[in-house]
Amino acid sequence: MARTIIYTYKEEEKTLTFSYQQHRNIHEAVAEAEGIDLTEFLRMEQQIEAISDTKAVRNYRDNHFRKLGFGKITLAQKENRGVGQKDQ
């Protein structure tokens, strides 16, 4: 199921459709949408994952994306629908 990402890039708020079938996480999706190559970042992130805890990885990722010009990166709230209700 596709979700919506709300993110800020260079002080401009944007939205993007996201699916875990296409990307590992929302950070990879927004970087691809903005045409940013994450090859070196992903290599370093893997090394940090191998030797440290998830908090260190999250801090590294957040700091790196801030340097790239991203502000908030978050998934939009899911819309709760009653049983039997679907998109029209």
C-alpha positions in Angstrom: 0.0 0.0 0.0 1.3 3.4 -1.0 1.7 6.1 1.6 2.4 9.9 1.3 5.7 11.5 2.5 5.6 15.1 3.5 9.1 16.7 3.4 10.9 20.0 3.2 13.7 20.5 0.8 15.6 23.8 0.6 12.8 25.4 2.6 10.0 24.2 0.2 7.4 21.8 1.5 6.7 18.9 -0.9 4.8 15.6 -1.0 5.7 12.3 -2.5 4.0 8.9 -2.9 6.0 6.2 -1.2 6.0 2.4 -1.2 8.3 0.0 0.7 8.3 -2.1 -2.5 10.4 0.6 -4.2 12.5 2.0 -1.4 14.0 0.7 2.0 13.0 3.9 3.8 11.5 7.4 3.3 15.0 9.0 3.2 16.0 7.0 0.1 12.7 8.0 -1.6 13.0 11.7 -1.1 16.7 11.7 -2.1 15.7 9.9 -5.4 12.9 12.4 -6.0 15.4 15.3 -5.7 18.0 13.5 -7.8 20.6 13.0 -5.1 23.0 10.0 -5.3 23.2 8.2 -2.0 25.9 5.6 -2.9 28.5 6.9 -0.5 26.0 7.7 2.2 24.6 4.1 2.1 28.0 2.6 2.3 28.9 4.6 5.4 25.4 3.9 6.9 26.1 0.2 6.5 29.4 0.5 8.3 27.8 2.4 11.2 25.0 -0.3 11.4 27.7 -3.0 11.7 29.5 -1.4 14.7 26.9 0.7 16.5 23.3 0.9 17.7 20.2 2.2 15.8 20.4 5.6 17.6 23.8 6.3 16.1 22.6 5.3 12.6 19.5 7.5 13.0 21.6 10.4 14.1 24.0 10.0 11.2 21.1 9.8 8.7 19.4 12.9 10.2 22.6 15.0 10.2 23.5 13.9 6.6 20.0 14.8 5.3 20.1 18.1 7.1 23.4 18.9 5.3 21.8 18.0 2.0 19.1 20.7 2.6 16.2 18.6 3.9 14.1 19.7 6.8 11.3 17.5 8.2 10.8 14.1 6.5 7.7 12.3 7.7 4.9 10.0 6.6 1.4 11.5 6.4 -1.2 10.2 8.8 -3.2 7.2 7.5 -6.8 8.0 6.8 -9.0 5.7 8.9 -12.0 4.4 7.1 -14.9 2.4 8.4 -15.5 -1.2 7.4 -16.8 -1.5 3.8 -15.6 2.0 2.8 -13.1 2.4 0.0 -11.8 4.9 -2.5 -14.2 6.2 -5.0 
